[in-house]
């Protein structure tokens, strides 16, 4: 999200532009008078701001607003469906995905391919990803959109305020700065990089469909490993180095098996995809052969559990119990409103949740707070990282619309300030 603006007259105008744009984004279509009432500014001030946002290609007027209000009806304002677009990309262990969303967060173009990226050199992965981004950007432009930034989700630790992947053990990457190659392949497009769990949590905050949206929650997601992110008072908790949320490496059984991180008995050894497959009597290769393509191994587990396979169900109960043990510490420490189960875990939720909630109920320090009902299953499912990435670009526009100019309307280059995705 955009950095706070200094307290100057120009900064105040930029903040007011953002207030107006956010009001229309959240509640539109709205008349200018309705916007003024929501943001607490005069109608004259709002009218000037709206004119600027229309000129910059961010808002459009639809004509007279709906009847039912006193006085002359005003023109209804809404976000420009042919305005700026955010591009999101995801580098998964077994897939690459790219999408484009408009200012309202609607997916307007998307592609996804199977790609065996584990232990693959970063260069060909990034070359392939760049090609997919260019393809989706071209589709977005054909729909009248203007891509203004790219955010990339990766399953690993990303240094704060950088594009450096410090460590992505399930990809086999260490110390890889993916930003320069993507910027070279995609000239003029701002590129940011973030951990997939962080972006999943932000997608839940912005597009999760909650009413009202929770302001304090722990979001747990999975691909091969287990990731988590913490949102407090509507803001992502990043930590000093940007590494907050490494739930997968919280020890749940300190004398358990050795983990790739160097520890023992980490959550990932009990609730990670490969651990659950092993406990189910399946090898990752066997599961992938049964259901090829992205997410195929999870699909095999879900199908077998639904058909009554007791070994798979037992493995999922064990994974749910381990998740509950790890999450109990986080819930006791942070006292969030909700725990959200997302990512690849969502198809397995029916078999994970009972044991997970049972452990939470046993271990929470507040006896009045039951484990049952404390966990919500995300509606976004495995799309969370990709949607979070694309929407982080859109949020940067909403947070600082003055950083963007429609070249057709303002005579200036299009662009946004890079989002701290």
NUBA-342586 format. One record per residue (C-alpha): z negated, y, x negated. Coordinates in steps of 0.2 Angstrom, whole numbers, plus 5000, padded with zeros to 4 digits. Layout:
ZYX/...
END
This chain:
500050005000/500350184994/499050264983/497950404991/498750574990/497850724982/497150854993/498450984993/499451075007/500950965003/499850805003/499150855020/500950865027/501350695020/499850625027/500250705044/502050625043/501250455040/500050485055/501450525066/502550375060/501050255061/500650315079/502450275085/502450115075/500850055084/501150125101/502950175104/503950225112/503050385114/503350565119/502950705107/501550755118/500850575118/500950575099/500050735098/498650675109/498450515098/498450595081/497450755085/498750885080/499551025090/501150985099/502051115089/501551035073/501950865079/503750925084/504050995067/503450825059/504550725071/506050825068/505850785049/505650605052/507150595063/508150695050/507550565037/508150415048/506450345052/506250395070/507550405084/507450485102/507850375116/507950505130/506750545144/505050445143/504450345157/503850435173/502050445178/501450585168/501150765174/502450895169/504150885162/504550715154/504850725135/506050615125/505350445120/505250415101/505350245093/505650175075/507450185069/508150005071/509450055059/508350135046/507550075030/507249885028/505949795017/506549645007/505349505004/505549354993/504549194990/504549084975/503848914980/503648754971/505048674981/505948814989/506648994987/506649115003/507149295006/507149395022/507449575027/506349665040/506549825049/505249965051/504549865066/504349715056/505649615065/506649495054/508449545054/509149435040/508449275031/508949135020/507948985012/508548845001/507648694994/507348714975/506348604963/505548744953/504048654946/504148654927/505848744928/506248884917/505949054925/507749124920/508749014932/507449024946/507649214945/509549214944/509549104959/508349214968/509249374964/510849294972/509849264988/509149434988/510949514986/511549405000/510149455012/510249635007/512149635012/511749555029/510449685032/511649825027/512949745039/511649765053/511549955049/509949935039/509550015021/508549905010/507250015001/506249894991/505849704986/504249624985/504049444978/502749314983/502249194969/501049044969/499949114954/498949244947/499849414945/499049554934/498549704945/499849844947/501149744937/502449604939/501649494926/501349314932/499849274921/499749094926/500648994940/500048814936/501048734950/502648814943/502148784925/502348964921/501249074910/501349254904/503049274913/503549454918/504749424932/505049614936/506249664922/507549524926/507549554945/507649744942/509149724931/509949604943/509549724958/509849904951/509050044960/507849934970/506049954967/505249774964/503449724966/502649554963/501049484971/500049324974/500649224989/498949214996/498649404996/500349435004/499949305018/498249395021/499249555023/500449485035/499049425045/498249595045/499949685050/500849555060/499649415065/499749455083/497849475085/497149595098/496249675091/496649635073/495149575063/494649705050/493549585039/494249405036/494549275023/496249205024/496549025017/498248965013/499148825004/500648764996/500348634982/498748714978/497448814988/497349004989/496349124998/496249315000/494849425007/495149575018/493649695020/493749845032/495649825033/495949825014/496349685003/495049644990/495949624974/494549614960/494549704943/496049604936/496949574953/496349384953/495149384968/495249244980/495449094969/494648974981/495648824975/494648824959/492848834967/491948674963/491448574978/490848424968/490348474950/490448304944/492148264952/493848244943/494548364930/495648504936/497148584928/496148744927/494948654915/493548634928/492948484937/492848444955/493848594961/494248614979/496148584975/495648414969/495148364987/496148484998/497748514989/499348444995/499448314981/497648264983/497848235001/499448134999/498548024986/497047994997/498347945011/499147815000/500747914997/501447984981/502248154982/503948084977/503847954992/503348085004/504748204999/506048065000/505448025018/505648215023/506748315011/506748505010/505448635010/503748585017/504348405019/502748325012/501648425024/502748375038/502548185033/500648205034/500748295051/501848165058/500848015052/499248095058/499948135075/500547955076/498747895073/498847845055/496947825051/497147835032/498048005034/496748065046/495348005035/496148105020/496248255031/494448245037/493948235018/495048385014/494348485029/492548445023/492948505006/493748665013/492148695023/491048675008/492048804998/492248925012/490348915017/489949005000/491249145004/490649165022/488849175016/489249305003/490449415013/489949395031/491749405037/492249415056/493449275054/494149135043/496049115045/496848955041/498648995036/500148935026/500548755024/498848715031/499348765049/500248605054/498748505048/497448615057/497148485071/496448365059/495648485046/494648595058/493348475065/492648435048/492948605041/491948685055/490648555054/490248595036/490248785040/489048755054/487848655042/487948775028/487948955035/486349055032/486349135049/485848995061/486449105076/488249095070/489048935074/490448855063/491448815079/492548955083/492349045066/494048985061/495749045068/497348965064/498749085059/500249105071/501249145056/501148975048/502048945032/503049105034/501549215029/501949245011/503749295015/503349405029/501949485020/503049525005/504449605016/503149705027/502249775011/503849865008/503949935026/502049985025/502450085010/503750185020/502450205035/501050255023/502150385014/503750425023/504050585013/504350464998/505950405007/507550505011/509050455021/510550505010/511550535026/510250645033/509450735019/510650735005/509450644993/509450474986/508650334997/507050264989/505250234991/503750234980/503350064974/502149974986/500549904978/500949744988/
END
